[in-house]
Amino acid sequence: MKSVKIEIQYFNGCPNSQTMIDRVKEAITNSKIKIDYKEILVESSEYADKIKFRGSPTLLINNIDFEELPEPVQGSLSCRYYPNGIPDMQLILKRIKEFK
């Protein structure tokens, strides 16, 4: 069985990071799918640029941005704005299941 790769990129100090982490972990628990889960702490502008950081928190599922934002030319150590707010657990779970 192939696993779904989930990665959260974030930095400390961004108010939505922990909310995203908690919701993703809850979705994983409810998914009954084999998940390869990783949290990436971005601590410098250089590292943000190296990984083409879209802002904190960024959720990647099988290396695809949750909102399908393309990789930026230059990464940015900044908080990320989600127009509809941080995705809820049900929406994250639905997206995970689309990748299995």
Helices and strands as residue ranges (DSSP letters): E 4-10, H 17-31, E 35-41, H 45-50, E 58-61, E 64-65, H 89-99
